[in-house]
Amino acid sequence: MDRTPIWIMRQAGRYLPEYRALRQRAGSFLELCKTPQLACEVTLQPVQRFALDAAILFSDILTIPDAMGLGLSFSEGEGPRFERPVRSRADIDRLGVPDPAADLGYVLETVKLARAGLDGRIPLIGFSGSPWTLAAYMVEGRGGTNFSRIKGMAFDAPGELHRLLDLLAKSVTAYLCAQRQAGAQALMVFDTWGGILSEHGYREFSLAYMASIVEALKSEPEAASTPVILFTKGGGQWLEAIADTGCDALGLDWTVDLGRARSRVGHRCALQGNMDPALLGARPRRIREEVALLLKSFGRGSGHVFNLGHGITPEVDPENVAALVDAVHDLSQTYHR
Ligand code: CP3
């Protein structure tokens, strides 16, 4: 490629008026996710509007716990909530690994429709949450907590937590394999809450399970060549360890310097990121300056996929997203000559 590719985390979402209109038609965010025709349409919305270099499946990381029977809902302005959170050994023992075809068929159907809709123009990324991040939502029961319950389990009942994480790692592996079989061309694991752990806690409760997922995917003859992207928000101090899992790309949040990350990780994997999402609230000229800084920091050659350091937020003006995509394509050419 003669320029740096770009896609944007949460590129389909509330900052787009066409997304808000479709969500209203569907009735709710979950209905939108569970109706493959509509979820496919939402997947394609941002790539029809902007010259993005990848599409990401429109869904949510909480589909796995939903399929496990926890009773997921999203209340307006409050984020996710589970009717039956996981609080005891008995709760964990009741859970099973969801069968992707039987329990998450709507996601696989969306992948197939989106692949057909994209018609080979750009690749489609499938995704899942990391076992630790999924466990955090399942045990806390909702977003916006201080994680005292899941940390309490890690300190006082680590055996039980490991049982839950092991079940989730198996579920995530099966789910990602099924997405790949349905047509996903890259697979991303979102470890949104790995960064709240201590160094040894991260290795034990988050990284070890992501490593087992990468290993399982890489040992499947059919999935082995599909790129796997790992993203731990707040994981800047562990980049070498994450790269050692054998992942193909590493997602970075904006607190890390791209150039230094590149020299730490070397040729082990590509880097994805990492503009502060808040910059999309600045003027287009300022966005362009920041893009220039980030591209310069990474330097010449391939191995960088431009993205934000976390998801785009609802109040962003779509015009600024267009300015970002143009700036990346335009200013990156000189680094690929
Ligand atoms: O990137 C994409 O465009 C693909 C779609 C996608 C969504 N969620 C759509 C969504 C992806 C990849 C996710 C992942 C996800 N979901 C994560 C990990 C990524 C991250 O942000 O770190 C997490 C933690 C979740 C759980 C989740 N889903 C939360 C906490 C919320 C509420 C957030 C909020 O701002 O209200 C959601 C809802 C959600 N997922 C929305 C979208 C577009 C907003 C739903 C709506 O109101 O329309």
Boltz pocket constraint, residues with backbone or C-beta under 6 A from the ligand:
constraints:
  - pocket:
      binder: B
      contacts: [[A, 8], [A, 9], [A, 10], [A, 11], [A, 12], [A, 13], [A, 14], [A, 23], [A, 29], [A, 56], [A, 57], [A, 58], [A, 59], [A, 60], [A, 61], [A, 62], [A, 74], [A, 77], [A, 78], [A, 79], [A, 80], [A, 127], [A, 143], [A, 190], [A, 192], [A, 233], [A, 311]]
      max_distance: 6.0
